[in-house]
Amino acid sequence: TFKAPGGVVLLVYSLVMTHTVDAIRSDVMNAGGDLPMVTDLSLCTSDLVSLCLRGQANGNVGAFQPISDENGDNIKLEWHEGLGVGMLSMDEYQTKIPLADALKSPKYPVWIMHGGDHFTVLWAEDLKMPNVDEESSGDGASFALLQWNGLPPNGPRLARLDIRAKEQAPPAPKKRKAPTQFEPVIGEIESIVQADPEMKKNMPNGWTTWRYEVQLAGEETKEEGTKYDPRPEGAVLPMTFDPRAHPAAGEEKKTWRCSACYSTRFKTMCFGMNELKDGEDDPKCENCGRPRSVTGHTIWLTYDELPDSWKRSADRQFAPKIVTVLRTKWPGCKVDMVDDENFGHGNWPSV
């Protein structure tokens, strides 16, 4: 039986033989995937997950077709319900494409959690679909989720997560417009370079209390040859910072980072670090030879000082991965881990 040792393998054999090898090969190729559905590293592909969930080995779990039309737009896809089980995935942040509506809001309050490396299972403790829109008031709707991870070394483990959410992700639009890129505003944040290493070490998982090294946009950080889209009339401009009002990140340790060199790091593999010598009012970058007043320098900002969009970026990069994945369904939700003998101690559950 499927519950006996080796039952999962038998289930996969049954699915393959029922759908047929030729049909599976056609499904995978039409979706732009690759065979086999279990890799040399024993990793399961989304094609196999799709076969289990809806009897079709089409691993495109996104809400849109991967190929754009003549206008650069991507047409919305429909995910056939199948078992009525959903999925939440870290891939949303990497591809910038939301998962299909039927996966984010399935028939049943059960989701496969995809953290990028493997799959776990999440479900509502009361077996009811959380209805944030109707229940939310003030602090939002509160509900509990259970997550099962059967894979060592972080499993087997059953974890309980208490969620407070004020909103849930809306359905994907009918079309995904081609992404736009506006010309940077001088002084706006271009990237988060890193979180303060000492704070990460001393306050693990306390990312909302850390400070962050950020790179600001300047004339020397703009990409040569880039064609920027026109900014809509009346659009709100991003928050800006004056680097002259902030000491260079690293000065307390006699270092500083050249913003101009950091902006070209992928071409040069130079990350712009410099030693700060005593008595230098306007030090020159050891890499590009230009003074700091021209190239700009990175600065420290606390989490609370970051604009809201960059708070969300810090959340995605530094929050426990399970929190990041849950926020694809419930944006900005507060997640508390139950820490006891029934649901595990210490570390956040893995996805």
N, C-alpha and C positions, 0 to 999 in steps of 0.2 A: 504494500500500500504506500501511498504518498507520505504517510506519517512515519514509516519505518526508516531505518538508516538507508541513505541513498535515495530517499523519496523525492528530493528536489530534482535530482538528475532524471529520475523517471518522469517527473512532471514535465521537464523541459523536452525530453524525448517525445512525450505524448503530444505536446504543443507543436513541435516541429513536424511530426508525422501527420498530424491532423491538417495543418496548414499547407504542408508539402515543402520540400526543399526548394523546388523551382519557384514557388510563390514567395518564399522568404527571400531568396536571392533577388527576385524582381523588386520586392518591397524595399530592401536595403539600398539597392542601386538607384532606384527612383528617388529615394530620399537623400541621396548624396552621401550615404554611409559606406562603410567598408566591412567586409567579412574577415575573420569569423566574428560571431557575436560574443564570444568569450576570448579575450586577448591572451597573448603569451604570458602575461603577468597575472592571469586568472582574474582579470577585471571584466565585469559585465558591462556591455554597451547599452545605450538607451534603446537600441533596436530590440534587444532581448526583453528589456523591461516593457516596451510597447507590445511585444508579442504576448507577454503574460497578462497585460492589462486589458487588451482589446482584440487579441487574435490577429494582429497585423504587425509585421516587423518594420514599421516606419518609425524611425527614431527621432524624427523632427518634432520635438515637443514644444517648439515655439509657437507663438500666436500668428506668425506671418510666414509667408513663403520666403525661402532664403534668397531667391533671385528677384531683383526689382524690375518694375516695368519701365516703359520708355520715359516716364517722368521721374524715375528714380525712387518711386514708391514701392512698398511691399504690401501685397494683398493679404488680407486676413485669412487664416486657415481655420477649419473646424476640426476639433478632436472628437471622434466618435466615442461615446461614453464608455462602452465596454462594461467593466466591472463596477464602474461608478466610484473608483478610487482615484485620488488626485496625486499631484507631485509639486514640490517646492524645490527650487534649485539655485545653487550659487552661480550657475551659468548666466542668470539674468544680468548680473553685474558685468560679466566679462563680454557678453554679446550685445548687451543693451537691448535685448529683445525679451519681452515678457513671455512667460509660459502661456499655453493655450488656456482660454477661459475655463473649460471643463476640467482642467487639471488644478487650477488655483481654487476653483469653487466647485468641487465635485458633488456628486449626489450624496455620498456618505462622508462623515467627518473623519476621513482617513487619508493620510498623505504619505507618499514615499518621499523621504528627504534625501536630496542629492547634494553632498558637500563638495563634490569634485573628484574625490577618490573612491568613494563607495556609497552604498545606499543603506539607509535605515528607515524605520517605519514610525510614523507619528499618528496619534489619534486623540480625539476628545475624550476626556475621562468619563464624562456623563453620556457619551455616545450621541450627543446632539451637536448639530452644526452651530458654532458660535455666530450669533447674529449681531454684529457690532452696530449696524445702522439703527436697529430698533432698540437695542438695549443700552446703547451708550448715552450717558448723561454725566456732565461734570468730569469726573476722572476717567470715564469710559467704561466699557464692558470688561468684566473680569471672568476668566474661565481657566480651566486646568487642562493641560495636554500631557499625554504620556508618550515617551519615545523609547523604542526598543532598538538596541544595537547589539547584534549577535556576533560581531567580528572582533577577535582579539587584536591588539592588546587592550583596547579600551572597552571591550565587551567580553562576555555577555553582560549587559547592564540595562535595567529598566530605570528610566529617569522621569521625574515629574517636574513640570514647568508651570508656574503660575503666570498667567498673561493678563496684562491690562492694556486694552487697545481702544483708541478713540476713532479709528477708521480702518477700513479694509481696502485693498487695492481694487479699483474699478475694472470693469471689463476693458479689454484692449480695444482701441479704435478700429474702424473698418480698414483703415490704411495706415501704414507706418511711413511717415514722411522721411525723406532723405535728411540725414543729420546736417545741422548748420554749424558753422564756425565763425564767430564774430571776432573782429580785431580786439586783442586784449586792451583793457583800460590800464594806463600806467598806474601801478600801485595795487592792482587787484591780485589776489592769490592765484598763482599758476599751478602750484603743486604743493603737496605735503611731502617734505623730504624724509622726515622720520619723526617718531616720538622720542622724547627724552629717554635715552637708554637707562639712566639711573632711576627715573620714575617707573619705567617698565619693570625693572628688577625689584624695586622696593614695594611697588603697589601693583602686582599683577592683576589683570582684569579690571583695573581702575582707570580705564582709558578716559573717562569723562573728568578725571582729576589731573591728567597729565598736561604737559605743555608740548608744543609741536614746533619743529623747525619748518618754516614755510618759505617758498620762493615767491617773490613778488614780480609782477610783469614790469618790464622796462624797455626802453628803446633797444637795448642790447640783447634782449631775450626773445624778440620776435623772430619767427622762422622766415628765412629768406625764401622768396618765391611763392609763399603761401597766398592763395586767393581767398580773402575773407568775404563772408556774406554780409550784406548791408544790415545794420541793426535797425529793427522796426522803429518808426517814428514814435516818440513818447515812451520807449521802453525804459524800464528802471535800470540804471547802471549798477554794476556790482560795487560792493563796499571796497574802499581802497585804504591803504596804509602808507604812511610816509616812513621810509626806511631810516631817515635822519632822526626820527623820534624814537628809534629802537636801536639798542646796541646790536652789533653783529652776533648771530648765533655762534657760540663757541668762544667768545672773547674771554669768558671767565677761565677758559682753559688754554688761552693764548693761541687760538685758532680762529679762522673765519672761512666762509665758503663764497667763492665768486659766482654770482648768479648767471653771468654770461656764459661761463664755462659749464656750469651745471645744465643750462638749457640745451647744450649740444652734446651731452654725455653719451647719447646713444650712437653718435657718429665718432666721437673721439675716445670714449671710455675714460674720460677725465671728469671727475666729479667736483672739481673746483676747490679742493681743500688747500688751505695755506696756513703756514705758521705766522703768528703775529709777533713781530719784533718790538721791543721796547722803544718808545719815542716816536713811533710811526703814526702820524695823524691821518695820512691818506695812503695806506700801504698799496703796493703794486702786487697784482696777482702773479704768482710764480709760474703760472701755466701760460697765460696769454700776454703778460707783461703790461697790462693796462691798470690804471689806478682804480681803487675801489669806488671812488666817487663817480666813475664812468660805468663800471660793470655792474654795480649794485651788489648787495650781499643779502644772504638769508637772515631771517629774524626768528625769534621765539614768540609764539602766541599761545596762551592757555586755551584749553578747550572752550571755555566760556567766551573768549574773545573771537573765536572763529565765526564767520557768517554761517547761517543755518545750512546752506548747501555744503559747506566744508565740514560742518559738524557731521552731516550725514556721510561724507566721504571718510572722515576719521572713524565713524562707527563701522563702516564697511571694512576698513582695513584692520582695525585694532580690536573691535569687539569680539567675543567668542563667536566662532563661525555659526553656531546654531542660532544665535541671536540675529546675525546678519541674514540667514536664510529665512527665518520666521518673518522678518520685516519685509520680505518680498510679498507676503500675503497681508500682513498687518503693519503698514508703515509706521515707524516711530514707536512701536509697542514697547512697553516695559516688561522685561522678562526676569523672573526670579526663579532660581533653582532651589528645589526642595532638597535639603541636605540632611539625610537621616539614614538609619540602617536599612530601610526598605528601598531607597532610591539612590544610594551611593553617597560618598563623601568627597569633599574637596574639589576636584577638577570639574569643569563644565563638561557635559556629555559631548561626545564626538559625533560628527556627521560626515 
